[in-house]
């Protein structure tokens, strides 16, 4: 015997609604995007939002997960495909210049800009943890190259990782302020010119 599903079927496409929520959070940040803003952007009612996604915080968590494997996936690809830390970080910054200024979506990085003026501790901490995880992955890749002799033995992998993390975050903000792709690509190239050579180590006296 076939049992009919309970309740009314959803009258909207969940993936489309999630994408629309992503655009809203990306443009306005977590704190200043209200449930009313979200329902308007997603074209659904508040009860439909709660039924499909949970509350605002749960929706944002899903948005961040989806963003990480779509718009924000360029960094992971660079680290997976490039054989050296220099290649990975250089490619990451160059591709960030493209993503951060793409006119098809809000500028900058959602995980950076959404944290601005955030006063919800759980959300702020979750975004901070993701950014710190990125720094840790930068450091681990750089240290691997130090151990392999690709970089000077005394290179401070942590300091170098933070340098390129700061460049990436700064590029996001500059994109929000109107910097062009060409301008940010120039920033990326300038940043890579600071990469340590076989000369003095970076970050240690």
C-alpha positions as CSV (number, residue, x, y, z in Angstrom):
1,X,0.0,0.0,0.0
2,X,1.3,3.4,-0.9
3,X,1.2,6.1,1.8
4,X,0.8,9.7,0.7
5,X,3.4,12.1,2.1
6,X,2.1,14.4,4.8
7,X,1.8,18.1,4.5
8,X,1.8,20.3,1.4
9,X,4.7,20.0,-1.1
10,X,7.1,22.8,-1.2
11,X,6.2,25.4,-3.8
12,X,9.7,26.6,-4.4
13,X,13.0,25.1,-5.5
14,X,15.2,24.7,-2.5
15,X,18.6,25.1,-4.3
16,X,17.4,28.3,-6.0
17,X,16.2,29.6,-2.6
18,X,19.6,28.8,-1.1
19,X,21.4,30.6,-3.8
20,X,19.2,33.6,-3.3
21,X,20.0,33.5,0.4
22,X,23.7,33.3,-0.4
23,X,23.5,36.5,-2.4
24,X,21.7,38.3,0.4
25,X,24.1,37.3,3.1
26,X,27.1,38.0,0.8
27,X,25.9,41.5,-0.1
28,X,24.7,42.6,3.4
29,X,26.5,40.4,5.9
30,X,25.0,38.1,8.5
31,X,23.9,40.6,11.2
32,X,22.2,43.2,9.0
33,X,20.3,40.6,6.8
34,X,16.9,40.1,8.5
35,X,14.5,37.3,8.1
36,X,12.3,39.7,6.1
37,X,15.2,40.5,3.8
38,X,15.8,36.7,3.3
39,X,12.2,35.9,2.6
40,X,12.0,38.8,0.1
41,X,15.2,37.7,-1.7
42,X,14.2,34.0,-1.7
43,X,10.6,34.6,-2.7
44,X,9.2,32.5,0.1
45,X,7.2,33.1,3.3
46,X,8.8,33.0,6.8
47,X,7.1,29.7,7.7
48,X,8.4,28.2,4.5
49,X,11.9,29.4,5.3
50,X,11.8,27.9,8.8
51,X,10.3,24.6,7.6
52,X,12.9,24.2,4.9
53,X,16.1,25.6,6.5
54,X,15.4,26.1,10.2
55,X,16.2,29.5,11.7
56,X,18.4,32.3,10.2
57,X,21.5,30.9,11.8
58,X,20.9,27.4,10.5
59,X,20.3,28.9,7.0
60,X,23.5,30.9,7.2
61,X,25.4,27.7,8.2
62,X,24.1,26.0,5.1
63,X,24.9,29.0,2.9
64,X,28.5,28.9,4.2
65,X,28.8,25.2,3.4
66,X,27.5,25.7,-0.1
67,X,29.7,28.8,-0.7
68,X,32.8,26.8,0.4
69,X,32.3,24.2,-2.4
70,X,31.2,26.7,-5.1
71,X,32.3,30.3,-5.2
72,X,35.0,29.7,-2.5
73,X,36.4,26.5,-3.9
74,X,39.2,28.2,-5.8
75,X,41.6,28.0,-2.9
76,X,41.1,24.3,-2.3
77,X,41.6,23.6,-5.9
78,X,44.9,25.6,-6.0
79,X,46.3,23.7,-3.0
80,X,45.2,20.4,-4.4
81,X,46.6,20.9,-7.9
82,X,49.7,23.0,-7.5
83,X,52.9,21.2,-6.5
84,X,54.4,23.9,-4.3
85,X,53.2,26.4,-1.7
86,X,54.3,29.3,-3.9
87,X,52.3,27.9,-6.8
88,X,49.3,27.3,-4.7
89,X,49.2,30.7,-2.9
90,X,50.0,32.6,-6.1
91,X,47.2,30.9,-8.0
92,X,44.8,31.4,-5.0
93,X,45.4,35.1,-5.0
94,X,45.1,35.5,-8.8
95,X,41.9,33.5,-8.8
96,X,40.6,35.5,-5.8
97,X,41.1,38.7,-7.9
98,X,38.7,37.2,-10.5
99,X,36.1,35.8,-8.0
100,X,36.1,38.9,-5.8
101,X,35.3,41.2,-8.7
102,X,33.0,39.0,-10.8
103,X,29.9,41.2,-11.6
104,X,27.5,38.2,-11.5
105,X,27.5,38.2,-7.7
106,X,28.4,40.5,-4.7
107,X,32.0,41.6,-4.4
108,X,34.7,40.2,-2.1
109,X,34.5,37.0,0.0
110,X,31.3,36.0,1.8
111,X,33.2,34.5,4.7
112,X,35.2,37.7,5.3
113,X,32.5,40.3,4.6
114,X,29.7,38.5,6.3
115,X,31.6,38.7,9.6
116,X,31.7,42.5,9.6
117,X,29.9,43.9,12.6
118,X,28.6,40.5,13.5
119,X,27.4,40.4,17.1
120,X,26.2,36.8,17.2
121,X,29.0,34.9,19.0
122,X,28.3,31.5,17.4
123,X,28.4,32.8,13.9
124,X,31.4,35.0,14.5
125,X,33.3,32.1,16.0
126,X,32.3,29.7,13.2
127,X,33.6,32.2,10.5
128,X,36.8,32.9,12.5
129,X,37.4,29.1,12.8
130,X,37.1,28.7,9.0
131,X,39.6,31.6,8.4
132,X,42.0,30.1,11.0
133,X,41.7,26.7,9.3
134,X,42.7,28.4,6.1
135,X,45.7,29.9,7.8
136,X,46.7,26.5,9.2
137,X,46.5,24.9,5.8
138,X,48.7,27.7,4.4
139,X,51.2,27.2,7.1
140,X,51.2,23.4,6.7
141,X,51.9,23.6,3.0
142,X,54.6,26.2,3.5
143,X,56.2,24.1,6.2
144,X,56.1,21.1,3.9
145,X,58.2,23.1,1.4
146,X,60.6,24.2,4.1
147,X,61.1,20.5,5.1
148,X,61.6,19.5,1.4
149,X,64.2,22.2,0.9
150,X,62.0,24.3,-1.5
151,X,62.3,27.2,1.0
152,X,65.1,28.4,3.3
153,X,65.5,26.2,6.4
154,X,64.7,29.1,8.8
155,X,61.6,30.3,7.1
156,X,58.8,31.2,9.6
157,X,55.9,29.3,8.0
158,X,53.4,30.8,10.4
159,X,54.4,34.4,9.6
160,X,54.4,33.8,5.9
161,X,51.0,32.1,6.1
162,X,49.6,35.1,8.0
163,X,51.1,37.5,5.4
164,X,49.2,35.8,2.5
165,X,46.1,35.5,4.7
166,X,46.2,39.2,5.3
167,X,46.6,39.9,1.6
168,X,43.6,37.7,0.7
169,X,41.5,39.5,3.3
170,X,42.6,42.9,2.2
171,X,41.8,42.0,-1.4
172,X,38.3,41.1,-0.4
173,X,37.8,44.5,1.3
174,X,39.4,46.4,-1.6
175,X,37.0,44.6,-4.0
176,X,34.1,45.7,-1.8
177,X,35.5,49.2,-2.1
178,X,35.5,49.0,-5.9
179,X,39.0,47.7,-6.9
180,X,39.1,46.2,-10.3
181,X,40.2,42.7,-11.2
182,X,43.4,44.2,-12.9
183,X,44.2,46.1,-9.7
184,X,43.8,43.1,-7.5
185,X,45.8,40.9,-9.8
186,X,48.6,43.5,-9.5
187,X,48.3,43.2,-5.7
188,X,48.6,39.4,-6.0
189,X,51.8,39.8,-8.1
190,X,53.3,42.3,-5.7
191,X,52.5,39.9,-2.8
192,X,54.2,37.0,-4.5
193,X,57.3,39.2,-5.0
194,X,57.8,39.0,-1.3
195,X,58.1,35.2,-1.5
196,X,61.4,34.1,0.1
197,X,64.2,33.0,-2.1
198,X,67.4,31.2,-1.3
199,X,68.5,34.3,0.6
200,X,67.7,35.3,4.2
201,X,64.8,33.5,5.8
202,X,61.4,35.2,6.2
203,X,60.2,36.0,9.7
204,X,63.2,35.1,11.8
205,X,66.1,37.2,12.9
